[in-house]
Amino acid sequence: MQDSTVIDWITKDNILIFNWLIIMAPVSVIDYIIVHELCHLKYPNHSENFWKEVAVFCLDFQKRRDWLRIRGLELSF
């Protein structure tokens, strides 16, 4: 069974999997989640280069990430 606290992950074969509960998040946060995971295909870590890549596509990624930190647990049943 899928853990309802896990938002997304990448398999060893680079397949992106998203928890269906993210549909309850604002569209801007969903965009951030997708960009975040796509950037992990290039940088499999949270290095400075990873965050620079995220910023290319989501200039306000910190605001979106903060939303997840504060309200992410609300994305459940």
N, C-alpha and C positions, 0 to 999 in steps of 0.2 A: 504494500500500500504506500502511496506517495505521502510523504510528510508534509502537512499543510503549512509548516513554517518555512519550508524551502521554496524559494521563489523561482530559481532557475539553476541549471547546471549544464555542463558539457560532458558528453561521454568520451571515452578514450578514442573513439573514432571521429571526434569533432562534430558530433551531432548535438545541436542545441535543443534543450528540452525546457519548456516553461510550464510552471504551475498554472492551471487554468484560473486560479483565484486572482491573478494579476489583472483580469478584466475589470475588477472593481476599483482599480487604481486610476488616477487621472491619466489621460492620454500622454501627457508630457512625461510622466513617470514610467509608463509602459515603454515609451520611446527610449528613455534612459536605460531601462533594464535590457532591452534588445541591443542597444549600442554597446553597453557594458560587456555583454556576453560575446558579441561579435569582435570586440577589441581583444578579448581573451584568446581568440584564434590566432592573433598576431603576437600578443604578449601574454603568456600563460601565468601571469603574476599581477601584482598591484604596484609595479615599479613606477618611477616618475614618467618613463616613456609611455607606459600604459595609460596613465591619467592624462597625459598630453594628447594621446590619440582619442580618448573619450571626449576631451574638450574640443577637438576639431568638429565633432558632430553635435555635441551638447555643451554649448558655452556655459550654461548655468547648471552643469551637472551636480554641483555641490548642493544647490537648492533641492534638486530632485532626489539626490541621495539622502539629504536630511529628511525629506518627506517620508522616505522608506524607513529610516531609523526611528522616526517619531510615530508613524502611523502604520507601518508595515504589518504589525501583528493584527491590525483590524481586517486584513485580507484573509479572513477565515470564515468558517460557517457560523 
